[in-house]
Every structure is written in C-alpha cells, then in structure tokens.
Amino acid sequence: NKESKYNLILKNDDGRIHEIKLFENNQYRIKKQYAEGSSYHTGKYVLENNILELKDSIEKISNDEITTKYNFVPAKKCFIPLNKNFDTLIIENK
C-alpha cells in the first residue's frame, strides 16, 4: 500500500469531482468520477520550490480539466494553477 503525500480534490463546474493522490514515490493517481463509475490514471510528478508539475500528458488524460503546473500555497491548503484557465486543487489532508 503506497503512502500518499497529499490527497487533492478538483470540483468541476458540472459537479463532478476528481481525486488526485500524490504519493511519496513521486507518482500520482487520478480518480475521475462519473455517473456510471470511475476511472484511474497514473503518472509521475515533481514538487520543487513550491511548484507542482504533473507529467505524462495530464492535460490530454484529464480532457483539459487538470493542467501541468501548480503553485503550492500551504497557507491556503491548495495548489493554484499557473494557467488561470484551470481550477485550483484543494488539499484534503495535511
């Protein structure tokens, strides 16, 4: 069982929720929730100097709902996208 570093939530305008887990081993897993079930995607990430970079074609995988780079703001418990066309990722734990 992998240890997660952060559990992130993305709430879309249409009410769907995506969960993103950032694991200690620099891998992420996205759970996309649908009315008929859910799907999972995995990839690698880098978190340096408070910049989170999600690799492995994250924009394509997420249908342009999740972008590649976010600014980590510990005081607000969130990751704010550098590209303002995307939504903030909210930290569920820590």
C-alpha positions, 0 to 999 in steps of 0.5 A: 500500500503506497503512502500518499503525500497529499490527497487533492480534490478538483470540483468541476463546474458540472459537479463532478469531482476528481481525486488526485493522490500524490504519493511519496514515490513521486507518482500520482493517481487520478480518480475521475468520477462519473455517473456510471463509475470511475476511472484511474490514471497514473503518472509521475510528478515533481514538487520543487520550490513550491511548484507542482508539475504533473507529467505524462500528458495530464492535460490530454488524460484529464480532457483539459480539466487538470493542467501541468503546473501548480503553485503550492500555497500551504497557507491556503491548503491548495495548489493554484494553477499557473494557467488561470484557465484551470481550477485550483486543487484543494488539499484534503489532508495535511 
